[in-house]
Amino acid sequence: MKLFILLPIILFTNLTFSQEFENSYTIDLNYFRGNVMAHSPDLYQLITGHPDGLMLNFSRKTSGKEEWNSLYNFPDYGGYFLYQDYKNELLGQNFAVGAFYNFYFLNRKLSFKIAQGIGITTNPYDKETNSKNKALGSKVMGNINLGLYYKKENVIDNFGFQAGFLFTHFSNGRIKSPNSGINTYCLNMGVNYVFDEINRVKPDSIRVKLKFTEPIKYNVLFRTGFNESPVVGSGQKPFYHIGFYADKRINRKSAIQVGTELFLTTSIKEYIRFRSISFPEYQVNSSTDFKRVGVFVGHELFVNKISLEGQIGYYIYRPFKDGAPIYDRVGMKYYFSKKVFTGVSLVTHGFLAEAMEFVIGVRL
């Protein structure tokens, strides 16, 4: 619980850190209502109503203090609190806090939100009291939200409105099984309030370097965490994913990645032993190697010291064949310097998460 108290304090302290340029802050409150996506058979019996909820956002507008502000058309960034009621006694309600970016298009009338945080649920899976909830296997989860809105500020004095679509996702990254995760797509509407107007630096007065060249960089990274095999109650086991890739910046915003990685996922070792004993018809040898080697391509989007990345990979070495040989990853990084970064990422196979990874790496 201390984590949920400290996270907003740290975030809002960062929002008010610099006063070299005039800052402007906005608060908005949104109501949303929609449907659960039935991406897994485990969810069919849990869809009994239309989930709804509230999302409160506190954001800081960028003014042009830094070059990336103009490059991304003066985005907003800040913190959010989300409440969602799934209208089902087995699923209960979820709460989340986290951070977000708002990017603007069409003369700042269209807003795209990307948000990531930590959530808790009131009704997680329990073998005795809530065995049908295969979507949310643990009390604490990761939360991702994507929004697309029409937004208008200062309609009546400092008050404005927004309306559009919101996608919410909760999953524990299979830190604990079961974990099919839960996704909802919703209609969203709300009101916003601008505390003070901002005087932005005009885009043509900022010397943005349109051309950007950088030699190929080589990255070494270590990803770790805990996950559980698909067998409920099998226990959490550590994993160690070691990766190497080269990246090439194609412009100021983007880089293309090509690399390889070694997966040492010890929960798979236990799962192989379970399959060999419980399902002899599959003819799985208990001594089958649990290690995997993958190759991948990816894209990294740089936004100030934060970057967003997506990768798609293929297992070239996988003695234990369970599911498709293709995997994907989405993640967020924070660069302490030009050479050292940390982050968090999620490895999935289709809609099913395998692991939530905590990352440390160097870019040389």
Beta strands, then each sheet from edge to edge (+ up, - down):
strand 1: 24-36
strand 2: 52-61
strand 3: 76-85
strand 4: 93-105
strand 5: 110-121
strand 6: 140-156
strand 7: 159-171
strand 8: 182-194
strand 9: 217-228
strand 10: 236-249
strand 11: 254-265
strand 12: 292-303
strand 13: 306-317
strand 14: 326-335
strand 15: 340-349
strand 16: 352-363
sheet 1: 1+ 2- 3+ 4- 5+ 6- 7+ 8- 1+
sheet 2: 9+ 10- 11+ 12- 13+ 14- 15+ 16- 9+
end
